[in-house]
Amino acid sequence: MHQAAQRVAVVTGASSGIGQATAQQLAQAGYRVFGTSRRAATHAAPGIEMLALDVTSDASVAALVDDVLQRAGRIDLLVNNAGFGVAPAAAEESSLAQAQAIFDTNFFGIVRMTRAVAPHMRLQGSGHIINIGSVLGFLPMPYMALYSASKHAVAGYSEALDHELRTMGVRVSVVEPAYINTPFDANLMAPDAPLPAYRAICEKVGQRVKQVLAGADGPEVVAAIVVRAAAAPAPKLHYTPGLARRMQWLRRFAPARMLDAGVRKDLRLEG
């Protein structure tokens, strides 16, 4: 605990959901925690210092990292959690501009933060970057193609980055939960080029997703995994809490046809 008390953590997207739960549990574990949101919260839980950050802005990312280093002198843990969801929609219902916007936050936001923090961790000779991915980073999700693609990118980036930084004392992990019951789904991005041909099926898929989310684990489950990974002397590359672990096993060992049928059955898709 004394060692953890000397460590500094930055958690992006910490105003609600997984980010907020993670910031709180890290603070309880003794970390000095800097949480971020697009607008710095006027009040935060004890032990959490909230700062403003827009992960789509190079200038905002640089200013945030400089601010934390001035206040704390170091960064030992970076939890890249900031991101947003997309309402169920067909892939062709999003313009190229919208597709780029999804990646700019969900993937390139992680790249920006990593590029800003990794040099300081390398100089320290230690550090841990934990990226919040998704089960959709290794499983297909019909009518969530762009979101799924962004999470596949996070998984691939994390794996390569861990190899690059490991010899310098810095580790990278990706946490890939399945359905998590958070306010995340309250502000989903709607498609900007909707097509009548998909309206009925997307509404049906949306209702199914809401049904599953209502009975899903809360964000504290993911937060506990992050804290455990951060404390591990030899952290794993992939962490799949709860239901995601079973889904990962199916992806790896189940016949492709069986997995395909299971995805369609779960979403009540015909054909």
SULTALIN-V559680 format. One record per residue. N is the residue number from 1. RES is the residue in three letters. PSI is psi in whole degrees, 0 to 359 (* if undefined). OMEGA is omega in whole degrees, 0 to 359 (* if undefined). NEAR is the number of other C-alpha atoms within 10 Angstrom. Layout:
N&RES&PSI&OMEGA&NEAR ; N&RES&PSI&OMEGA&NEAR
//
This chain:
1&MET&323&178&9 ; 2&HIS&319&179&9 ; 3&GLN&316&180&8 ; 4&ALA&326&182&17 ; 5&ALA&338&180&14 ; 6&GLN&356&186&13 ; 7&ARG&149&184&18 ; 8&VAL&129&181&23 ; 9&ALA&142&172&27 ; 10&VAL&126&180&30 ; 11&VAL&115&179&26 ; 12&THR&152&181&30 ; 13&GLY&47&188&25 ; 14&ALA&13&183&29 ; 15&SER&345&180&21 ; 16&SER&173&171&15 ; 17&GLY&222&184&20 ; 18&ILE&318&181&27 ; 19&GLY&316&179&26 ; 20&GLN&314&179&25 ; 21&ALA&321&179&20 ; 22&THR&314&178&28 ; 23&ALA&318&181&34 ; 24&GLN&316&181&22 ; 25&GLN&326&176&19 ; 26&LEU&320&178&27 ; 27&ALA&319&178&22 ; 28&GLN&332&179&16 ; 29&ALA&357&175&15 ; 30&GLY&2&178&17 ; 31&TYR&151&164&25 ; 32&ARG&117&191&23 ; 33&VAL&129&170&28 ; 34&PHE&114&176&23 ; 35&GLY&154&180&27 ; 36&THR&154&170&28 ; 37&SER&168&181&21 ; 38&ARG&323&174&16 ; 39&ARG&120&183&12 ; 40&ALA&128&181&16 ; 41&ALA&143&179&15 ; 42&THR&337&176&8 ; 43&HIS&148&182&9 ; 44&ALA&170&178&15 ; 45&ALA&155&180&11 ; 46&PRO&136&177&10 ; 47&GLY&2&181&17 ; 48&ILE&126&177&24 ; 49&GLU&115&183&19 ; 50&MET&134&180&24 ; 51&LEU&154&180&20 ; 52&ALA&139&178&18 ; 53&LEU&132&170&23 ; 54&ASP&108&186&19 ; 55&VAL&352&177&29 ; 56&THR&1&183&20 ; 57&SER&121&177&15 ; 58&ASP&317&183&13 ; 59&ALA&318&180&12 ; 60&SER&318&178&16 ; 61&VAL&314&180&22 ; 62&ALA&318&180&17 ; 63&ALA&320&180&15 ; 64&LEU&312&181&21 ; 65&VAL&318&178&19 ; 66&ASP&318&180&16 ; 67&ASP&313&180&13 ; 68&VAL&317&181&19 ; 69&LEU&325&177&15 ; 70&GLN&322&182&10 ; 71&ARG&320&189&9 ; 72&ALA&341&177&16 ; 73&GLY&349&182&11 ; 74&ARG&165&172&20 ; 75&ILE&118&182&24 ; 76&ASP&333&184&22 ; 77&LEU&128&174&24 ; 78&LEU&121&176&26 ; 79&VAL&107&180&28 ; 80&ASN&97&183&26 ; 81&ASN&338&185&25 ; 82&ALA&134&180&25 ; 83&GLY&175&177&19 ; 84&PHE&159&180&16 ; 85&GLY&170&181&18 ; 86&VAL&132&178&19 ; 87&ALA&146&179&20 ; 88&PRO&125&182&26 ; 89&ALA&153&175&27 ; 90&ALA&152&182&21 ; 91&ALA&323&184&16 ; 92&GLU&0&179&15 ; 93&GLU&359&175&19 ; 94&SER&133&176&18 ; 95&SER&167&176&14 ; 96&LEU&323&179&12 ; 97&ALA&319&179&9 ; 98&GLN&320&176&17 ; 99&ALA&317&179&19 ; 100&GLN&323&179&16 ; 101&ALA&320&178&14 ; 102&ILE&313&180&22 ; 103&PHE&328&182&22 ; 104&ASP&325&177&19 ; 105&THR&305&190&20 ; 106&ASN&332&179&27 ; 107&PHE&303&184&28 ; 108&PHE&338&172&20 ; 109&GLY&320&176&24 ; 110&ILE&319&179&29 ; 111&VAL&316&180&18 ; 112&ARG&313&181&20 ; 113&MET&320&181&22 ; 114&THR&316&180&19 ; 115&ARG&330&181&13 ; 116&ALA&327&187&18 ; 117&VAL&323&185&23 ; 118&ALA&319&180&19 ; 119&PRO&324&180&11 ; 120&HIS&322&177&18 ; 121&MET&321&178&24 ; 122&ARG&318&179&16 ; 123&LEU&325&177&11 ; 124&GLN&332&186&15 ; 125&GLY&18&180&14 ; 126&SER&160&178&18 ; 127&GLY&165&181&27 ; 128&HIS&128&175&25 ; 129&ILE&122&180&27 ; 130&ILE&117&180&25 ; 131&ASN&131&177&25 ; 132&ILE&107&178&25 ; 133&GLY&222&182&30 ; 134&SER&158&172&23 ; 135&VAL&336&178&24 ; 136&LEU&359&172&22 ; 137&GLY&349&176&22 ; 138&PHE&0&176&20 ; 139&LEU&148&176&19 ; 140&PRO&150&175&17 ; 141&MET&102&178&18 ; 142&PRO&141&180&18 ; 143&TYR&19&172&21 ; 144&MET&34&190&18 ; 145&ALA&315&184&19 ; 146&LEU&320&176&23 ; 147&TYR&315&179&25 ; 148&SER&319&179&23 ; 149&ALA&320&179&21 ; 150&SER&324&180&23 ; 151&LYS&329&171&24 ; 152&HIS&320&179&21 ; 153&ALA&319&178&18 ; 154&VAL&317&181&23 ; 155&ALA&313&181&27 ; 156&GLY&318&178&13 ; 157&TYR&316&182&17 ; 158&SER&318&181&24 ; 159&GLU&313&180&15 ; 160&ALA&318&182&11 ; 161&LEU&323&179&17 ; 162&ASP&320&177&18 ; 163&HIS&320&184&14 ; 164&GLU&322&187&13 ; 165&LEU&345&187&19 ; 166&ARG&321&181&16 ; 167&THR&351&180&11 ; 168&MET&13&176&15 ; 169&GLY&6&182&14 ; 170&VAL&133&180&22 ; 171&ARG&157&179&25 ; 172&VAL&135&177&27 ; 173&SER&156&174&25 ; 174&VAL&128&179&28 ; 175&VAL&126&189&26 ; 176&GLU&81&180&25 ; 177&PRO&162&172&25 ; 178&ALA&219&180&24 ; 179&TYR&131&176&22 ; 180&ILE&130&183&22 ; 181&ASN&95&180&19 ; 182&THR&169&175&17 ; 183&PRO&359&181&12 ; 184&PHE&323&185&15 ; 185&ASP&358&182&16 ; 186&ALA&340&183&9 ; 187&ASN&52&181&11 ; 188&LEU&143&176&13 ; 189&MET&125&177&15 ; 190&ALA&150&179&15 ; 191&PRO&142&183&19 ; 192&ASP&2&177&14 ; 193&ALA&58&185&14 ; 194&PRO&146&181&15 ; 195&LEU&130&181&13 ; 196&PRO&329&183&8 ; 197&ALA&335&184&9 ; 198&TYR&356&190&14 ; 199&ARG&310&185&13 ; 200&ALA&315&183&10 ; 201&ILE&324&179&18 ; 202&CYS&323&176&18 ; 203&GLU&321&179&14 ; 204&LYS&315&178&14 ; 205&VAL&320&179&20 ; 206&GLY&319&179&16 ; 207&GLN&321&179&14 ; 208&ARG&318&179&14 ; 209&VAL&316&178&17 ; 210&LYS&320&179&14 ; 211&GLN&315&180&11 ; 212&VAL&319&181&13 ; 213&LEU&325&182&17 ; 214&ALA&330&181&13 ; 215&GLY&12&185&11 ; 216&ALA&166&175&16 ; 217&ASP&157&177&18 ; 218&GLY&172&184&17 ; 219&PRO&340&180&21 ; 220&GLU&336&178&20 ; 221&VAL&316&178&16 ; 222&VAL&319&180&26 ; 223&ALA&319&180&22 ; 224&ALA&323&177&16 ; 225&ILE&318&179&17 ; 226&VAL&314&180&26 ; 227&VAL&319&179&18 ; 228&ARG&317&179&12 ; 229&ALA&320&181&22 ; 230&ALA&329&182&26 ; 231&ALA&349&185&13 ; 232&ALA&130&177&10 ; 233&PRO&332&177&7 ; 234&ALA&79&186&9 ; 235&PRO&150&176&15 ; 236&LYS&161&177&14 ; 237&LEU&317&181&17 ; 238&HIS&135&173&18 ; 239&TYR&126&182&21 ; 240&THR&92&183&20 ; 241&PRO&145&171&19 ; 242&GLY&231&183&16 ; 243&LEU&329&182&15 ; 244&ALA&329&180&20 ; 245&ARG&317&178&16 ; 246&ARG&321&180&13 ; 247&MET&325&176&18 ; 248&GLN&319&178&17 ; 249&TRP&316&179&10 ; 250&LEU&320&179&16 ; 251&ARG&324&185&17 ; 252&ARG&322&191&12 ; 253&PHE&337&183&9 ; 254&ALA&147&175&13 ; 255&PRO&144&183&10 ; 256&ALA&321&181&12 ; 257&ARG&322&179&8 ; 258&MET&317&179&11 ; 259&LEU&316&179&18 ; 260&ASP&314&180&14 ; 261&ALA&322&180&12 ; 262&GLY&319&178&13 ; 263&VAL&314&183&15 ; 264&ARG&324&178&14 ; 265&LYS&317&181&12 ; 266&ASP&323&181&12 ; 267&LEU&3&178&16 ; 268&ARG&40&181&13 ; 269&LEU&142&178&13 ; 270&GLU&159&173&7 ; 271&GLY&*&*&6
//
